């Protein structure tokens, strides 16, 4: 199996703030804000998450909670590494 260096891309979880949590078709869902972009994410893996909480989202699923300070620090690091361009590109589609 090739290493991530050989493949050239690593899929990262992105921190975001839950704006609204709701149920849809039997699943806990949320509108999550990543900077100026809002996306839908599933909250099934973090059932305790509510509006105002920060979560790490990976391929449409919130996978963990984190505090606001850690979310801001992580977002800055991802921005410095140039890892947020794909998120912005997807918002333009």
C-alpha positions in Angstrom: 0.0 0.0 0.0 1.5 3.4 -0.9 2.2 5.9 1.8 0.5 9.3 1.9 3.7 10.9 0.6 3.5 8.6 -2.5 -0.2 9.4 -3.1 0.4 13.1 -2.6 -2.9 13.9 -0.9 -4.2 13.3 2.6 -7.8 13.8 3.5 -8.2 16.0 6.5 -11.0 16.8 8.9 -11.8 20.5 8.9 -13.0 22.3 12.1 -16.3 24.1 11.9 -19.0 25.7 14.1 -22.5 24.2 14.3 -25.0 26.8 13.3 -28.1 24.7 13.5 -28.7 21.0 14.5 -31.8 19.1 13.4 -33.1 15.7 12.4 -33.5 14.6 8.8 -34.7 11.2 7.7 -33.9 9.8 11.2 -30.3 11.2 11.3 -28.9 14.0 13.4 -27.7 16.6 11.0 -26.3 20.2 11.2 -25.4 23.2 9.2 -21.7 23.8 9.9 -19.8 26.9 9.1 -16.2 26.7 7.9 -15.0 30.3 7.7 -17.4 31.8 5.2 -18.7 28.5 3.9 -21.7 26.6 5.3 -22.1 22.9 4.6 -24.3 20.1 5.9 -22.8 17.4 8.1 -24.0 14.3 9.9 -23.8 14.4 13.7 -24.4 10.7 14.4 -20.8 10.2 15.7 -21.1 13.1 18.1 -24.6 12.9 19.5 -23.9 15.4 22.3 -23.0 18.2 19.8 -25.4 21.2 19.7 -25.6 24.6 17.9 -22.6 26.7 19.0 -20.2 23.7 19.4 -17.2 23.2 17.2 -16.6 19.9 15.5 -14.1 18.3 13.1 -15.8 17.3 9.9 -14.4 14.6 7.6 -16.3 13.7 4.4 -19.6 15.1 5.6 -19.5 13.5 9.1 -18.7 15.3 12.4 -16.2 13.0 14.0 -15.3 14.8 17.2 -15.9 18.0 19.2 -13.3 20.6 20.1 -13.2 23.9 21.8 -13.2 27.3 19.9 -9.6 28.0 20.6 -8.4 24.6 19.2 -10.7 25.0 16.2 -9.2 28.5 15.4 -5.7 27.2 15.9 -6.3 24.2 13.6 -8.0 26.3 11.0 -5.0 28.7 10.9 -2.6 25.8 10.5 -4.6 24.3 7.7 -4.7 27.7 6.0 -0.9 28.1 6.4 -0.4 24.7 4.8 -2.7 25.6 1.9 -5.1 22.9 2.7 -8.3 25.0 2.6 -8.2 25.7 -1.1 -10.1 22.5 -1.9 -12.9 23.6 0.5 -13.2 27.0 -1.2 -13.1 25.3 -4.7 -16.0 23.0 -3.8 -18.0 26.0 -2.6 -17.7 27.5 -6.1 -19.2 24.5 -7.7 
